[in-house]
Amino acid sequence: MASIKKRGDSWKAEVCKKGVRKSASFATKAEAQSWANKTETELSSLSNGNIPDKTCGDLLEKYAQEITPMKRGARWEANRIVVFRRMKISTIKLRDFNKVHVYEWREERLTQVSSSSVNREWSILSNACNVAISDWGWLKENPFSSVKKPVKAKARTRRVTDDDIEKICYALNYTEQTELNTQAKRTAAAFLFAIETAMRAGEIIGLTWDDINDKYAHLPITKNGHARDVPLSAKARAILERLPKDNKNCFGVNSQNLDAIFRRAKAMTMIDDLHFHDSRREALSRMAKIMPVHTLAKISGHRDLRILLNVYYAPSIDDLTKFFD
């Protein structure tokens, strides 16, 4: 039986069913009563082992509110969930949700984005289902576990060439003598800094002056959750010395602007196949000529050497033949 009580200017509704207790406050008694009736029905359904009368969209909304904010990539994931909730899959009742729906979503999505993107989205949706099973009792099994993921695309091997660097710097009005007084110039500086350090774009734009030491940069937060120190080459230190010191963050550009500026530079120079992240592969391939792979992993932060070797270390055949000269 639900309890509805007046507490000051609000109405508190409380529902208890077989040891499970929930409560919430509302502006009006009618809202409190409506919530109590709905919650009582849900708890009754759950206590009987039944899946509640919810849709996949309801599941994703709850996941976005309770789970997504705790993640480092919360903003990106929240944006993805907004996209998911516009899709047909979000209208499906959880009671009916099965592997056929997952298959149909996968096939439709593969016509719209790359297999790599589908796999990243798959992880979000599958994890939401797992949480619904373990924490909320909204599902009994995960339909994603019964369907094959898309075949992974071949790892990128794109290296950054001297011609790429020259064109990008020209498009962003960057030279070694110019004052770095615009975000465009600092984006070019960030790109060159990435090639010297193998740091990710997010790590670079997150750098503060407190993170910089004489010969290395300290990264307290990284993609894999482990802090690391990155040695700074003479060229990397020279770039830092030229940056204005009036911003807390060394490069004074945020993620959205860096991405937009770099894309604009690519369009101007017609280098369609270059990604900012290719600078990481270029940096690691250059470093691999002078240091062993286990040392390289310390710099890059890779805890799995297979990823380092298969994805980021991309020596040319000329690089390899030099070892035999």
N, C-alpha and C positions, 0 to 999 in steps of 0.2 A: 504494500500500500504506500502510495506516495505521500509525502508530508509537505504542505505548503504553508510557510509562515512569513509574516510581515517582519522585516528587520530594518528599522529606520525608514529610509525612503525607497527601499527595494523589497522584493519578494524572493525569499529563498525556497527553492524546491530541492527536496532530497528523496532519493529512491534507493531502496535496499532490496536486493534479490539474491537469496542463497549466498550470503556472505559478501556480495559485491555491492559496494555503496558508492553512489555518485551524487553530487550536488552542484547547483549553479544558482546564480542570482539574476533577477530580471527586474525591469522597470515596472511591469504590470503583473497582476495576478494571472491574467489570461495567458500571457507568455510563459509564465512559470508552470501553469497547468498543462499547457500544450507540450512543453519540453518534458515534463514528468511522464505524461502518457506515452510519448514517443520513446523515451529512455526505458521505461518499464517494459514496453513491448520488445525492445532490443535485448534487454537483459534476460527476459524470459526465453527469447529465441536462442540466445547464446547458452543459457543454462541447460537447454534441451539438446544442445549440440547442433543447432541449426545455423545456417549462414544467414546473417541479417539481410533485410531488404534494402541493399545498397548497390550502387553501380561502381564500376571501375573508376569513374570520375570522382565519386565520393571518397574512394580509397586514396586516390592521388591527392585530393584536397587535404585530407587528414595527414597524409605523409608529408606534404609540403609544409604544413603548419607545425608538425611535431618533430619530424626527423631531419628534414633538409636544413633548417637553420643551424644545426649542430655541425655541419660539414664545412670544410675549408672552401669547397667549390659551391657554396650555397647559392650564390647569385646565378651561376650558369645552370645549376640543376633546377632552380625555381623557374627559370625561363623555359627550360625544356618541358617542365610539367605543364606550364601554360599552353604550350604547343600540343602536348598529349591530350589535354582536356578538350581540345577542339576536334579531336579525331573520333572516328566511329567507335573505337575500342572503349572510349570513356562512357559510352551509353549502355554498355552491356551490363546486365545484372550480375553480381558476383555469384549468385546461385547458378547461373548459366555459363559462367566464364570457363572456357576449356581450351585445349591446345589448338583447336581449329581456329579460334579467334586470334591466337598468337601467330599462327601460320599466316593467316590473311593479313594481319598487321605487318608482319615481316615482309611479305611479298609486295605489298603496296608501298611500304617505306623504302624498299630497295629501288623503286622506280623514281624516288625523289631525292635521296641522299646516298652517299657512299656506304659501302659495307662497314667501314670503320665507324662511321657516324651511327649506323644502326646498332652496332655492337655496344657503343657507349650508351645509347638510349636503352638498349636491352638491359644493361646492368641496373639502371635506375628502376625500371618497371619490375624486373625480377626481384630486386631487393625490397621494393614496396610490397610485393606479394609475400615474401618471407616474413616481413614484419607483421603483415596482416594475419599470418598463420600463428607466429610465435607470441605476439603481444596482444593482439586485438580479438582474435578468434573470428575474424571476418572471412577466412578461407580455411579449407582443410588441406589443400595441396596447391603447389605452385605450377600453373599450366606452362610456364616458361621452361620448366625442367624436362618437359616431354617433347620439346621441339629443338631442332638443331639451330645453332647460331649461324649467321651468314659466314661464308668462308672469308677469312681475313685477307685484306688486300695485301699485295706484296709491299714489303717495307720500302720506304723511300730511300733512294741512294743519291739524291740530288746534292751536289756539292756547290758551294758558293765560289764563283770564279772572280778573278780580278776585274773582269769586264762588268760583272754584276755590281761589284762594290763601287766602281767608278761611276756607273750610271745612277745607282741609288743616291750616292753622295751628291752628284750633280743635280738630280731632281730635287733634292732637299736643301740645296744651296749650302752644302757643307764642304769646307776645306780645312786643312790643318791650321790655317791662320785666322779663320773667321771667329768672331765672338759667338758663343753658343747662347744667343739671346732669344731664340724662338723654339717652339716645341718641335718644329720640323727638323731643325739642326740637331736638337738633342735626341730626336728619334734616330737620325743617322749615326750619332755618337753611340747610342745604345746598341745599334746593330754592329758597329765596329767593336764595341766593348764585348759583345756576345761572342764574336769570333775569336777574341783574345782569351776569354775566360770559360767558355762552354756553359755559361749560365743561361737559364731560361728567361724569357721575356718578363714573366711575373716576378722572378727573383731580382732582376735588374731594376725594374721600376719600383720595387719595394725597398731597395737599398737606401739606408739613411746614412748620414755622415758619421753617426755613432758606430755604424757597422764597419767602417773603413779603418784598417790599421796600416802600418807602413808598407807591408808587402803582401797583405791578404785582406780579403773581405769575409766577414762573418755573416752567415745566413742562418738566423735563428729559426726561421720557418721555411720549409721546403715542401715540394710536392709529396714526398714520401713520409713527411712528418718528422724527419730527423735533421737536426741542425748540422751544418758543415762549414768548413773554412775553405775558401777558394784562393789559391795564390794569384797574385796580380803581376802580369808581365810589365815590362817597362812601358810598352805602348798603352796597356790598360791604365797604368798609373798616370800617364800623360793625359789621357782622356779625362780622367777624374779631376786632374789639376785645372783643366780648362773650364770645367762646369761652374756656373755661378753658385755661390754658397748661401744664397738667400732663401732657398727652399729646404725644407726638412729632408725631403727625398732627393737624392743626388741628381737624378735626371729630370726631375720636375715635370713629368708627363705621366698621365694615368693610362690604364690598360686600354680603355676604349679609344682614346686619342692616338696612342701609339699604333694600334691596329689600323685605324682609319688613315693615318698619315702614311704608314708603310704601304697600304693598299693603293693609295693615291700615287705614290712614287712608282709603284710597279706599273700602274696604268699609264703613267706618263712615259715610262721607258719601254713599255710593251714587254716586260719580263713576266709573263703570266704564270709560269711554273715555279716561281720562287716563293718560299714561305720564310717568315722571320725565323721560325724554329730551325730552318736548315742551317742557320749559323752555328747551332749547337753541334750538328754533325760535322760541319767544316772544322770547328775548333778541335773536336776530339780526334778527328782524322789527322790534323796537323800535329797535335800533341803526341799521338801514337808513334810518330817517327822518332821521338826522343825519350820516351818513357814506357815502361812495361804496363800491361793492361791492368794489373791490380792497383798500380799507382793512379792510373787514369780513372779507375772507378772511384777512388777517394775524392778526386777532383769533381767528377760529374755527379756523384751521389748515388750511382747505381749499386743496388744491393744484389742484383741478379746480373752476373757477367754476360749471360746469354743475350739479354736485351742490349747491353752495351755493344757487343760484338755484331749482333745481327741487324740492329737498327741504326746505331749512331756511328759506328766505326766503318767508314766507307773509303778505303784506300783505292787509288787508281792502280791500274796494272803497272804504270810507270813507277809508282811508289813501291810496289812489291818487288819489281825486278831490281831496284837499287840495292836491295839486301843481298843480292847475289853478285854484285859487281866487285 
